[in-house]
Amino acid sequence: MGQRIGNEKITRKEGYLYFIGKDGYVWEAPMKSNKRGRKGKVGSEKINKEKGYLYYLDKAGYVCKAKMARK
């Protein structure tokens, strides 16, 4: 599994996808089924990304990283 690197807890809303943007902040984007939603920055904590890692939000709402497998 991954390693928790974020200290800020993000509360998820139904109908949104969450990702870490190029700027290092957590963003939310509406799913296709969510017609009224808007894309926006959610987190205030900046994450410094490293090459070779996958960044995601775990079930608890914290940012985690996992080493990607090389082929």
Secondary structure as GFF3:
##gff-version 3
##sequence-region A 1 71
A	DSSP	beta_strand	3	4	.	.	.	ID=ss1
A	DSSP	beta_strand	16	20	.	.	.	ID=ss2
A	DSSP	beta_strand	26	30	.	.	.	ID=ss3
A	DSSP	beta_strand	40	41	.	.	.	ID=ss4
A	DSSP	beta_strand	53	57	.	.	.	ID=ss5
A	DSSP	beta_strand	63	67	.	.	.	ID=ss6
###
